[in-house]
Amino acid sequence: MLAPGLYPATATITNPNSTTATITVPVGDSVMAYWTIVNGTCSTVDSIKLVNYVKPADADAGPDQHQCNTTFTMAANAPSVSTASGTWSNQPVLPQRSQVSTAQPRL
């Protein structure tokens, strides 16, 4: 169960008496959710924090580039969320089988 006043009015709980209830939290917001078990006058409670982050825009590395003996200038899109960041990494591209020479060395 959510504690009164500690969550946005738009957060909703589906089937709050179920151990598998769902809680919908607006994108970019967070709530504290409380699970309470009551047996007569005795009760226990535990809480969890639910954070629904804003998904950044899909990464777009820009167009493929083909140049000779130069430095490449990247043209990626900027992160769409102020708390997001982008990072470049690389790995070698292995030649396609059709690009590998099958010529036998001369003896």
N, C-alpha and C positions, 0 to 999 in steps of 0.2 A: 504494500500500500504506500502511496506517496504521502508525505507529510503535508498538511495543509499550508499553503502559502509559500512553499519552498520550490515551486516549479512553475514554469510558464503555463498560463491558462490553456494553451493549445496542446500540451502534452496529454495524451489519452492512454488509458489502460483498458485493454480488452480482457474480459474475464478475470477481474482482480482477485477472486478467491481461488484461482487455479495456480498450481506450482509452475505451470508453463504459460502464464499470462504473457501478453505482449504489451509493450509500452512504446508508443510512438512519440518521438522527441523531434521537434522541428530541426531542420538542418542548421548547423551553426550554433546550436544551443546545448545545454546539459541539464541534467536533473539528478537529484539523489532519490533513489528508490528504496523503500523500506519494506521488508517482509516481516510480518508479525504473526506469531502463533500464540493463540490464546487457549487456555484450558481452565475454565472456571475463573478464579480470581488471579491465576498465574499467567504470565505472558513472557515471551522472549521476542527480541527484535534484532534484525541485522540489516545492514544497508550496503548499497553499491552505488557507485557514480556511473551514470550513463552519459557518454559524450557522443554527439552526432556531428562529426566534422564535415565541413564543406568540401565536397570532392573537387579537386582542381580540374581544369580543362585537360582534355587528352593531350599528351605530349606530341608535338609535331617538330621533328628535327630539321625540317626544311628540305629543299630539293637535293637530289644527288648531285655531286659535282665531279667533273673530270677536267684536270688541268695538268700541265707539265711543269715540274721543278718549281713549285711555288708553295706558299702557305695558304691554307684554305680558311676562309672566313665563314663561320657558321651563321645560319639564319633561322634559329629555332624560335618557337613562340615563347613568350614570357609566361610565368606562372600566373594563373588567374585569381589566386587567393593570396592575400597579403602575407600569410604565414607559411606559404609554400616556397620551395626553392627548386632550382633545376641544377643538374650536374651532368657534365659530359664524361663519358668513358669510352674506351676503344678496345677493339680486338682485331687481330689480323684476319683478312679475308683469304681463304684458301682458293687457289685457282680452280676453275671448273675443269672437269675431266677433258673437255674438248680443247682447253688451253695448254694442257700438259703435253710436252713433246714426247713422242714415242720413237723418235729416231734412235738408232743404235749407234754407239760410238764407233769410229773407224779405228781399226787396229793397224 
